Each structure stands twice: as structure tokens, then as C-alpha cells.
Amino acid sequence: MVNPEVENSVQKLLERAETEGKMGERCSFNQLNDLNKVFKNKLPEWLIQFYISTPICGLEIATKYSDSKDDEDYLDMEFLNVKGIISEATEAYPGISLIAKGYLCIGHDALGTGDQIYISIDEGENPPVYQIYHDVSDHPDEILSAKRIIANSLSELFNNAKVT
């Protein structure tokens, strides 16, 4: 079961996207099984249900950082599909270093910085959303010490997002 706040906020985002003629894609059960194997069968059920029921993959948004006072300090991101999530976890840093810590890359910085967007699968059903810098280190604790919070929760991210 997907957290009601997450479900409600993402539905509103998807409605805004649809009015602008934009749409993402859902993930298949088989794709999510592949992803769950990469995460050693530790993906929470709510996250699997979220990706099966929500056409978010490929959708592009812009949002301000939660800690920013500057109107120019924003992030353009695209939500990854399962193939992209697996690639970030198995072929790219910092994803390779962070998989054991339970961090899942949900999106990439659309400006191409390489500083991708993550959630921790261990931080509940409405987890904070982080930007994690790719050039900090290859040691998980050092990488995580430099992460920047984008939103205090997934629902906050969806509520604050503008479709691009």
C-alpha cells in the first residue's frame, strides 16, 4: 500500500502534467522484480506498488531545494525508469557505493551534472529526497555526508514540483 500523502500528491502532479500534455510511464512487475533482485529483495512493498501504479518514469520536473532562500536555486530532474535505476546502482558512482546503504536513485539531474536524485528505502513510506554528489568519494559514509536535501518527503517533492 502506498502512503496516502504520497499517492495524493503524486496524483495531483500527474494531473498537472496531463493538462500540459505530458505523461510518464509505469514500470512492469517483471522490471520491478529485476530491480528488487539488484537490491537483494529488500525493496519495500509500498515502493514496488508505487512504481507499478504510478506513471512517473520519464516525467521531467523542476523544484526548489527545501533549504534554499534563493529563487534561482532549483533543480531540473527526470524520473528514471527501472533500467536507469539499475544502471545507476550497478554501473555508476555513487550508486555502486550506496546500494548497500539502501539508497535508490529515482531521478537524474536533467542539466547533466551527474549529481543524481535518491531516496533511502530505509527511511519510511514517505522518505526525504536527496541530491547526492558524484565526485565526493567512493566511500559511502563520505558520499552521504555531503548529500543535499531536495525535499523533506516524496509528497513534498511532488507538491512543490513544476512540470517541465
C-alpha positions in Angstrom: 0.0 0.0 0.0 1.3 3.4 -1.0 1.3 6.1 1.7 -1.8 8.2 1.2 0.1 11.5 1.3 2.5 10.2 -1.4 -0.4 8.9 -3.5 -2.4 12.1 -3.2 0.5 14.4 -4.0 1.8 12.4 -7.0 -1.8 12.2 -8.5 -2.0 16.0 -8.3 1.4 16.2 -10.1 0.3 13.8 -12.7 -3.0 15.8 -13.3 -0.9 18.9 -13.7 1.3 17.1 -16.2 -1.6 15.8 -18.2 -3.1 19.3 -18.6 0.3 20.2 -20.2 0.2 17.1 -22.4 3.0 15.3 -20.6 3.0 11.8 -19.2 5.4 9.4 -17.7 5.3 5.6 -17.8 4.6 2.8 -15.3 7.0 0.0 -14.5 6.1 -3.6 -15.1 6.0 -6.2 -12.4 8.9 -8.0 -14.2 11.0 -4.9 -14.3 10.5 -4.4 -10.6 11.4 -8.0 -9.9 14.7 -7.3 -11.7 15.2 -4.2 -9.6 14.3 -6.0 -6.4 17.0 -8.6 -7.2 19.6 -5.9 -7.6 18.6 -4.7 -4.1 18.7 -8.2 -2.7 15.0 -8.4 -2.4 14.9 -5.5 0.1 12.7 -3.1 -1.9 9.7 -2.2 0.3 6.3 -3.3 -0.9 5.0 0.3 -1.0 7.7 1.3 -3.4 7.0 -1.6 -5.7 3.3 -0.7 -5.7 4.2 2.9 -6.3 6.1 2.2 -9.5 3.5 -0.3 -10.7 0.6 2.1 -10.2 2.2 5.4 -11.0 3.2 6.6 -14.5 6.1 8.7 -13.2 9.1 7.3 -15.2 10.4 9.7 -17.7 8.4 12.7 -16.3 10.5 15.9 -16.0 10.0 18.4 -13.2 11.7 21.4 -11.7 11.7 22.1 -8.0 13.4 24.4 -5.5 15.7 22.9 -2.8 13.9 22.8 0.5 16.8 24.6 2.2 17.1 27.4 -0.4 16.2 31.0 0.1 17.3 31.8 -3.5 14.7 31.7 -6.2 17.3 30.8 -8.7 18.4 27.7 -6.7 16.3 25.0 -8.3 16.7 21.5 -9.8 15.5 20.1 -13.1 15.1 16.4 -12.8 13.8 13.4 -14.8 12.4 10.4 -13.0 14.3 7.3 -14.1 12.8 4.1 -15.4 13.8 0.7 -13.9 16.6 0.3 -16.5 18.1 3.7 -15.5 17.7 2.9 -11.7 19.5 -0.4 -12.2 22.2 1.3 -14.3 22.8 3.9 -11.6 23.0 1.2 -8.9 25.3 -1.2 -10.8 27.4 0.8 -13.3 27.8 4.3 -11.9 29.2 6.1 -8.9 27.9 7.0 -6.3 25.2 4.4 -6.9 27.5 1.4 -6.7 28.7 2.6 -3.3 25.3 3.5 -2.0 23.3 0.4 -2.9 24.5 -1.5 0.3 23.3 1.6 2.3 19.8 1.3 0.8 19.9 4.3 -1.4 17.8 4.1 -4.6 18.4 6.6 -7.5 14.9 7.8 -8.5 16.0 10.5 -11.0 18.8 12.3 -12.7 19.7 15.9 -12.8 18.4 16.9 -16.2 21.1 19.6 -16.5 23.7 16.7 -16.7 25.8 17.4 -13.6 25.9 13.7 -12.7 24.5 14.6 -9.2 21.6 12.3 -9.1 18.4 12.2 -7.0 18.0 9.5 -4.3 15.8 8.2 -1.6 16.7 5.8 1.1 14.5 2.7 1.2 15.1 2.6 5.0 13.5 6.0 5.7 9.8 5.1 5.7 7.0 5.3 3.2 7.4 9.0 2.6 11.1 9.4 2.7 13.2 12.5 2.2 14.6 13.2 -1.3 18.3 13.9 -1.7 20.7 15.1 -4.4 23.9 13.1 -4.0 27.1 14.4 -5.5 29.0 12.1 -7.7 32.5 13.4 -7.2 32.8 13.3 -3.4 34.4 9.9 -2.8 33.8 6.2 -3.4 33.3 5.6 0.4 29.5 5.6 1.3 29.8 7.5 4.5 31.8 10.3 2.9 29.4 10.5 0.0 26.3 10.6 2.3 27.9 13.3 4.5 27.8 15.7 1.5 24.2 14.9 0.3 21.8 17.8 -0.1 18.1 17.6 0.8 15.8 18.5 -2.0 12.5 17.8 -0.2 11.7 16.6 3.3 9.5 13.9 1.8 8.4 12.4 -1.5 5.0 14.1 -1.1 6.7 17.5 -0.6 8.7 16.9 -3.8 5.5 16.1 -5.7 3.6 19.0 -4.2 6.3 21.6 -5.0 7.2 20.3 -8.5 6.5 22.1 -11.7 6.2 20.0 -14.8 8.8 21.0 -17.4 
